[in-house]
Amino acid sequence: MNFSQKLGLFILIVISVAYVYFSFFTAEGFHLPLAKDNSLPPIEDITEPTSGEEVPEKVAEPSKKHSYKTIKIYVTDSNGNLHSLNRECDTTVEKSCFAYAIKELMSAPSKWEKSKGYSSEIPQGTKILSVREGEGSVMIDLSSTFEGGGGTESTYTRVRQLIKTAKANTNLPVYLYINGRQADVIGGDGIMIKQPLTERSLDE
């Protein structure tokens, strides 16, 4: 770079510094650019609270503590005998652990339990129409699928599964209904059921 180029670069730097100075600084101090209506741009309020002034704090909502109750359902083992399985009822989610037990019975056993030889005589597709729990009794209303197919021995077994599951999860009298009607007779073979449900409900 020759002398004339250095001189030109120096003059350019001086002009740039002078422009910046006169554009943003005055004799009165730092100069802020004004808006079109000559008002200053808004400045965020960062003043600290005065003594004694409460500062709101963001408080995280406490997470719900889950509480669990063990319930029992009954399925059949590889020898055809009734066998109890435990389930954990989340009382912070389920309105009724008794109703939860009946729901679990309808869908049991799980894939893992099936691999261990457990099965159920309750027909697939059986729907829970309602489970009503009063102060003096409980009513289970199931769809008619519950009493269809499988033969007499299968019907006896599924009713026993329901009875033992119900009695394991409440001390109240339990009544079985099918499609809204009390099930005093169930299945194509006309199996008699004594109500409320007990271990002797199927005794002749």
VENCORHU-V112317 format. One record per helix or strand of 3 or more residues. SS is the DSSP state (~ for helix, > for strand). FROM is the first residue (numbers start at 0). TO is the last residue. Records with the same first field share a line. If there is no record, write none. Layout:
# VENCORHU-V112317
SS: FROM-TO  FROM-TO
This chain:
# VENCORHU-V112317
~: 2-23  96-106  110-114  143-146  150-168
>: 67-75  81-89  127-132  136-141  172-177
